[in-house]
Amino acid sequence: MLLGLVLAMGMPLCWPLPAVAAPATLTVLSWGGAYERAQQHALFAPFTETTGIPVNVARYNGGLAALRRAVAEENVPWDLIDMTRSEAMAACAEGLLEPLSPSLVAPAPDGTPPDEDFLPGAFSRCAITHSVFATVVAYRRDAFPGRRPTSIADLFDQRRFPGPRALQDTPAANLEWALLAYGVPREELYRLLSTRRGLNLALKRLNGLEDLRWWQAGDTPSRLLAEGEVVMASGYNGRFFDAMVNRGLPIEILWDGQVQEHETWVIPRHAPNPEAARRFVRFATTTERQAELARYIPYGPSRQSAARQVSTHHGTGLDMRLHIPTHPLNAKRAITRDDDWYAQTRERVGEYFRAALFDTPDEASGAVAEPPADGETPDPDS
């Protein structure tokens, strides 16, 4: 009767419809520069197109200090962080990250389960590896006419290869390279670095470099090389590739001694949108997305199925397989970074590194660090 009365009076039927919540914005903490541009093309924009969830990107240069503060205050502004595996392991041990199950990841297109398709060590309690990058040394081709660096030892030979250098202000890669320059075998590097003697040898070699510039932001090495402020610099292989291919910078990558490392996705504790973050991780770690990312920047996919699909560079048509760190020609003398060693020693070795090279006390403790005791691990020369 009520319905008939309403229709007879010409009144509209206007029962309220349930509200549809707007998709939450996913905030990702990443590294900026050429890497972020590649992620925008291969991951972020396609994810938004597929799910309707906008992606906002914040930038950082690594480190855990900001994450520690945010978690302690329960005011975390990021849903997802693109983090190196060694830092992810340390952050997980401190309780700063959410657990991530391997079941979150999709199987390969042919049905191969993730644990058979991904690289060994790609899954840890709080992180999933999505790619492999390398810290390498690049040099200006016009700086050394008639002679080119061929060995990582040439980084330290300023008599044959004169000019300023630029290195990242972190122990990683620098310590390994310094010992390689002495002729230490790759398989002995971390055993020796676990002793006072090994650390002091490495730091002495680094201290011997003249006119050395230290960098933090990932785009600094290419800029220093482009402006002629240095003739050799450490940096990430993808950034150097971008400088060579997209900007025509006259530099060359020295693959000898490249230090390979896993790059991972992690979700911080108290993230505002953890479910959206998990949805992105599943999307971004598919075979298709990993292969597509490698078409923009030469980082090796963590899935075998994706590595087989790496093809040409968007825009130039270059064969990207020849530029990824894991290619056999580039990986002949590669070092696989020991993430367990760094996760366990990062604070202590970092303090010793800063005290020895920058002559400054540790910011957190205000004290100059002591080196690790020789008794912690066997000294190969004892």
C-alpha positions as CSV (number, residue, x, y, z in Angstrom):
1,M,0.0,0.0,0.0
2,L,2.8,2.4,0.9
3,L,4.5,1.6,-2.4
4,G,1.3,2.2,-4.3
5,L,0.8,5.5,-2.6
6,V,4.3,6.7,-3.4
7,L,3.9,5.8,-7.0
8,A,0.5,7.4,-7.2
9,M,2.0,10.7,-5.8
10,G,4.8,10.6,-8.3
11,M,7.5,10.5,-5.5
12,P,10.9,9.1,-6.6
13,L,12.2,5.9,-5.1
14,C,15.4,7.0,-3.4
15,W,16.5,4.6,-0.8
16,P,20.1,5.3,0.1
17,L,22.8,3.0,-1.5
18,P,25.7,1.7,0.5
19,A,28.7,4.0,0.2
20,V,31.7,2.6,-1.8
21,A,35.0,3.3,-0.1
22,A,37.6,5.0,-2.2
23,P,40.7,2.8,-2.6
24,A,43.4,3.7,-0.1
25,T,46.6,5.2,-1.5
26,L,49.6,2.9,-1.2
27,T,52.7,4.7,0.0
28,V,55.9,3.1,-1.1
29,L,59.3,4.1,0.2
30,S,61.9,3.6,-2.6
31,W,65.1,5.0,-4.0
32,G,64.2,7.7,-6.5
33,G,66.0,8.5,-9.8
34,A,66.2,6.1,-12.7
35,Y,65.1,3.2,-10.5
36,E,61.9,4.9,-9.5
37,R,61.2,5.9,-13.1
38,A,61.5,2.2,-14.1
39,Q,59.2,1.2,-11.2
40,Q,56.6,3.7,-12.3
41,H,56.5,2.3,-15.8
42,A,56.7,-1.4,-14.9
43,L,55.0,-1.6,-11.5
44,F,53.3,1.4,-10.0
45,A,51.2,2.6,-13.0
46,P,50.1,-0.9,-14.0
47,F,49.2,-1.7,-10.4
48,T,47.0,1.4,-10.2
49,E,45.4,0.6,-13.6
50,T,44.7,-3.0,-12.5
51,T,43.4,-2.3,-9.0
52,G,42.4,1.4,-8.9
53,I,44.7,1.9,-5.9
54,P,46.9,5.0,-6.3
55,V,50.6,4.7,-5.5
56,N,52.5,7.5,-3.8
57,V,56.3,7.2,-3.7
58,A,58.5,8.6,-1.0
59,R,62.3,8.5,-1.3
60,Y,65.2,7.5,0.9
61,N,68.8,6.5,0.8
62,G,68.6,3.4,2.9
63,G,69.1,3.0,6.6
64,L,66.8,2.1,9.5
65,A,66.8,5.2,11.7
66,A,63.6,6.7,10.4
67,L,61.9,3.3,10.5
68,R,62.9,2.8,14.1
69,R,61.4,6.2,15.1
70,A,58.2,5.7,13.2
71,V,57.6,2.2,14.6
72,A,58.4,3.3,18.2
73,E,55.9,6.2,17.8
74,E,53.4,3.9,16.1
75,N,53.1,6.6,13.4
76,V,54.4,4.8,10.2
77,P,53.7,6.8,7.0
78,W,54.7,4.0,4.6
79,D,52.8,0.9,3.6
80,L,55.7,-0.8,1.8
81,I,59.5,-0.3,1.7
82,D,61.9,-1.3,-1.1
83,M,64.8,-2.5,1.1
84,T,68.2,-4.3,0.7
85,R,68.1,-7.8,2.1
86,S,70.8,-7.2,4.7
87,E,68.9,-4.2,6.1
88,A,65.6,-6.2,5.9
89,M,67.2,-9.0,8.0
90,A,68.4,-6.5,10.6
91,A,65.0,-4.7,10.7
92,C,63.1,-8.0,11.0
93,A,65.3,-9.1,13.9
94,E,64.5,-5.8,15.7
95,G,60.7,-6.4,15.2
96,L,60.3,-3.5,12.8
97,L,58.6,-5.5,10.0
98,E,55.6,-7.6,9.5
99,P,56.0,-11.3,8.6
100,L,55.6,-12.1,4.9
101,S,54.6,-15.6,3.8
102,P,56.0,-17.1,0.6
103,S,52.4,-18.2,-0.1
104,L,51.7,-14.6,-0.9
105,V,53.6,-15.0,-4.2
106,A,52.0,-16.4,-7.4
107,P,53.4,-19.5,-9.1
108,A,55.1,-19.1,-12.5
109,P,53.0,-19.1,-15.7
110,D,53.7,-22.8,-16.2
111,G,52.6,-23.6,-12.7
112,T,56.1,-23.9,-11.2
113,P,55.8,-23.2,-7.4
114,P,57.5,-20.1,-6.1
115,D,60.1,-22.0,-4.0
116,E,61.3,-23.7,-7.2
117,D,61.2,-20.6,-9.4
118,F,62.8,-18.0,-7.1
119,L,66.5,-17.6,-6.4
120,P,67.8,-19.4,-3.2
121,G,67.4,-17.1,-0.2
122,A,64.7,-15.0,-1.9
123,F,62.2,-15.7,1.0
124,S,63.0,-14.7,4.6
125,R,60.7,-14.2,7.5
126,C,59.9,-10.6,6.7
127,A,61.1,-10.0,3.1
128,I,60.7,-11.2,-0.4
129,T,63.4,-10.6,-3.0
130,H,62.3,-9.0,-6.2
131,S,65.6,-8.3,-8.0
132,V,69.3,-8.5,-7.8
133,F,71.4,-5.4,-8.2
134,A,75.1,-4.7,-8.1
135,T,77.3,-2.1,-6.6
136,V,80.1,-1.5,-9.2
137,V,82.8,1.0,-10.1
138,A,82.4,3.1,-13.2
139,Y,85.0,5.4,-14.8
140,R,85.2,8.1,-17.4
141,R,86.5,6.7,-20.6
142,D,88.3,10.0,-21.5
143,A,90.2,10.1,-18.2
144,F,92.7,7.4,-19.1
145,P,93.8,7.6,-22.7
146,G,95.5,4.5,-24.0
147,R,94.9,2.5,-20.8
148,R,91.6,1.4,-19.2
149,P,91.0,-0.1,-15.7
150,T,90.4,-3.8,-15.8
151,S,90.6,-4.9,-12.2
152,I,89.0,-3.6,-9.0
153,A,92.6,-3.1,-7.7
154,D,92.8,-0.3,-10.2
155,L,90.4,1.7,-8.1
156,F,93.2,2.0,-5.5
157,D,96.0,2.6,-8.1
158,Q,96.2,6.3,-8.4
159,R,99.6,6.3,-9.9
160,R,98.5,4.4,-13.1
161,F,95.0,5.8,-13.0
162,P,95.2,9.3,-11.4
163,G,92.3,11.4,-10.3
164,P,89.7,11.9,-7.6
165,R,87.4,9.0,-6.6
166,A,83.9,8.8,-5.1
167,L,82.7,6.0,-2.8
168,Q,79.6,5.5,-0.8
169,D,79.9,6.3,2.9
170,T,79.2,2.8,4.1
171,P,81.4,-0.3,4.8
172,A,79.5,-2.4,2.2
173,A,81.5,-3.0,-1.0
174,N,84.3,-0.7,0.1
175,L,85.7,-3.3,2.6
176,E,85.4,-6.1,0.2
177,W,87.1,-4.2,-2.6
178,A,89.9,-3.1,-0.4
179,L,90.8,-6.7,0.5
180,L,90.4,-7.8,-3.1
181,A,93.1,-5.2,-4.0
182,Y,95.5,-7.0,-1.6
183,G,94.8,-10.2,-3.5
184,V,92.6,-11.8,-0.8
185,P,90.5,-14.6,-2.4
186,R,86.7,-13.9,-2.6
187,E,85.9,-16.9,-0.4
188,E,88.0,-15.6,2.4
189,L,86.7,-12.0,2.5
190,Y,84.2,-12.2,5.3
191,R,86.3,-14.5,7.5
192,L,89.1,-11.9,7.3
193,L,86.7,-9.0,7.8
194,S,85.6,-10.6,11.0
195,T,89.0,-10.0,12.5
196,R,90.8,-6.8,13.6
197,R,93.6,-7.5,11.2
198,G,91.2,-7.8,8.3
199,L,89.3,-4.7,9.1
200,N,92.4,-2.7,9.7
201,L,93.9,-3.9,6.4
202,A,90.8,-2.8,4.5
203,L,90.6,0.5,6.2
204,K,94.3,1.2,5.6
205,R,93.8,0.7,1.9
206,L,90.7,3.0,1.9
207,N,92.6,5.6,3.9
208,G,95.3,5.6,1.3
209,L,93.1,7.0,-1.4
210,E,93.8,10.7,-2.2
211,D,91.1,13.2,-3.1
212,L,88.2,10.9,-2.1
213,R,84.6,12.1,-2.1
214,W,82.0,10.3,-0.1
215,W,78.4,10.0,-1.4
216,Q,75.0,9.1,0.0
217,A,72.3,9.7,-2.6
218,G,72.2,7.2,-5.4
219,D,72.2,9.8,-8.2
220,T,75.4,11.5,-6.9
221,P,78.0,9.2,-8.5
222,S,76.7,9.8,-12.0
223,R,76.6,13.5,-11.4
224,L,80.1,13.6,-10.1
225,L,81.3,11.7,-13.2
226,A,79.3,13.8,-15.6
227,E,80.7,17.1,-14.1
228,G,84.3,15.7,-14.2
229,E,84.6,16.1,-10.4
230,V,85.8,12.5,-10.2
231,V,87.2,10.0,-12.7
232,M,86.1,6.8,-10.9
233,A,83.1,6.2,-8.7
234,S,81.2,3.4,-7.0
235,G,77.5,3.2,-7.6
236,Y,74.5,1.0,-8.6
237,N,74.8,-0.6,-12.0
238,G,71.3,0.5,-13.0
239,R,72.0,4.2,-12.3
240,F,75.2,4.0,-14.4
241,F,73.3,2.2,-17.2
242,D,70.8,5.0,-17.3
243,A,73.6,7.6,-17.4
244,M,75.3,5.8,-20.3
245,V,72.3,4.9,-22.4
246,N,69.7,7.6,-21.7
247,R,72.0,10.5,-21.1
248,G,75.1,9.6,-23.2
249,L,77.6,9.9,-20.4
250,P,81.1,8.7,-21.5
251,I,81.5,6.2,-18.8
252,E,82.2,2.5,-18.6
253,I,81.3,-0.1,-15.9
254,L,84.0,-2.1,-14.3
255,W,82.3,-5.4,-13.6
256,D,85.3,-7.0,-11.8
257,G,84.5,-7.3,-8.1
258,Q,80.8,-6.3,-8.5
259,V,79.0,-6.8,-5.2
260,Q,75.6,-8.4,-5.8
261,E,72.8,-7.9,-3.4
262,H,69.1,-8.9,-3.2
263,E,66.5,-6.1,-3.2
264,T,63.4,-6.9,-1.3
265,W,59.8,-5.8,-0.5
266,V,59.0,-5.4,3.2
267,I,56.0,-4.2,5.1
268,P,56.7,-2.1,8.2
269,R,55.0,-2.7,11.5
270,H,52.0,-0.4,12.0
271,A,51.7,0.2,8.2
272,P,48.4,2.0,7.6
273,N,47.4,-0.2,4.6
274,P,49.1,-3.6,5.0
275,E,46.5,-5.5,2.9
276,A,47.0,-3.1,-0.1
277,A,50.8,-3.6,0.4
278,R,50.4,-7.4,0.2
279,R,48.3,-7.1,-2.9
280,F,51.0,-5.0,-4.5
281,V,53.8,-7.5,-3.5
282,R,51.8,-10.3,-5.2
283,F,51.4,-8.2,-8.3
284,A,54.9,-6.9,-8.5
285,T,56.6,-10.3,-8.0
286,T,54.8,-12.0,-10.9
287,T,57.0,-13.3,-13.7
288,E,55.5,-10.7,-16.1
289,R,56.1,-7.7,-13.9
290,Q,59.7,-8.7,-13.0
291,A,60.6,-9.2,-16.7
292,E,59.0,-5.9,-17.6
293,L,61.0,-4.0,-14.9
294,A,64.3,-5.5,-16.4
295,R,63.3,-3.8,-19.7
296,Y,63.7,-0.4,-18.1
297,I,66.6,-0.9,-15.7
298,P,69.2,-3.8,-15.8
299,Y,68.5,-5.5,-12.4
300,G,68.3,-9.3,-12.5
301,P,64.9,-10.7,-11.7
302,S,64.6,-13.0,-8.7
303,R,62.5,-15.5,-10.6
304,Q,64.0,-17.9,-13.1
305,S,60.9,-17.7,-15.3
306,A,61.3,-13.9,-15.4
307,A,65.0,-14.0,-16.2
308,R,64.3,-16.2,-19.2
309,Q,61.9,-13.5,-20.5
310,V,64.3,-10.5,-20.2
311,S,64.6,-9.0,-23.6
312,T,65.3,-5.5,-25.0
313,H,65.5,-2.1,-23.5
314,H,62.4,0.1,-23.9
315,G,63.4,3.0,-26.2
316,T,66.8,1.9,-27.4
317,G,66.4,-1.8,-28.2
318,L,69.6,-2.8,-26.4
319,D,69.8,-6.4,-25.3
320,M,69.2,-6.0,-21.6
321,R,70.5,-9.5,-20.8
322,L,74.1,-8.2,-21.4
323,H,73.7,-5.5,-18.8
324,I,72.2,-7.3,-15.8
325,P,74.7,-8.3,-13.0
326,T,73.8,-12.0,-13.1
327,H,74.8,-12.4,-16.8
328,P,77.7,-14.9,-17.0
329,L,80.0,-12.4,-18.7
330,N,79.4,-9.9,-15.9
331,A,79.4,-12.3,-13.0
332,K,82.7,-14.0,-13.5
333,R,84.3,-12.3,-10.5
334,A,81.3,-11.2,-8.7
335,I,81.0,-11.1,-4.9
336,T,77.7,-12.2,-3.4
337,R,77.2,-9.9,-0.4
338,D,77.0,-11.9,2.9
339,D,73.8,-10.5,4.2
340,D,74.0,-12.6,7.4
341,W,77.4,-11.1,8.2
342,Y,76.2,-7.5,7.6
343,A,72.9,-8.0,9.5
344,Q,74.9,-9.2,12.5
345,T,77.7,-6.7,12.4
346,R,76.3,-3.6,10.7
347,E,76.2,-1.4,13.8
348,R,79.5,-2.4,15.2
349,V,81.4,-2.4,11.9
350,G,79.7,0.7,10.8
351,E,80.9,2.6,13.9
352,Y,84.4,1.4,13.4
353,F,84.3,2.4,9.7
354,R,83.1,5.9,10.6
355,A,85.6,6.3,13.4
356,A,88.5,5.2,11.2
357,L,87.7,7.1,8.0
358,F,85.7,10.1,9.2
359,D,87.4,10.6,12.6
360,T,83.9,11.1,14.1
361,P,82.2,9.4,17.0
362,D,79.1,7.3,16.4
363,E,76.1,9.5,16.3
364,A,74.0,7.2,18.5
365,S,76.4,6.5,21.3
366,G,78.8,9.4,21.1
367,A,81.7,7.0,21.5
368,V,84.4,5.8,19.2
369,A,83.9,2.2,18.4
370,E,86.2,-0.7,19.1
371,P,86.8,-3.2,16.3
372,P,85.4,-6.7,16.6
373,A,87.6,-9.0,18.7
374,D,89.7,-11.5,16.8
375,G,88.1,-14.3,18.8
376,E,84.6,-13.8,17.2
377,T,85.5,-15.9,14.2
378,P,88.7,-17.7,13.1
379,D,91.5,-15.6,11.6
380,P,92.6,-17.4,8.4
381,D,96.2,-16.2,9.1
382,S,96.4,-17.4,12.7
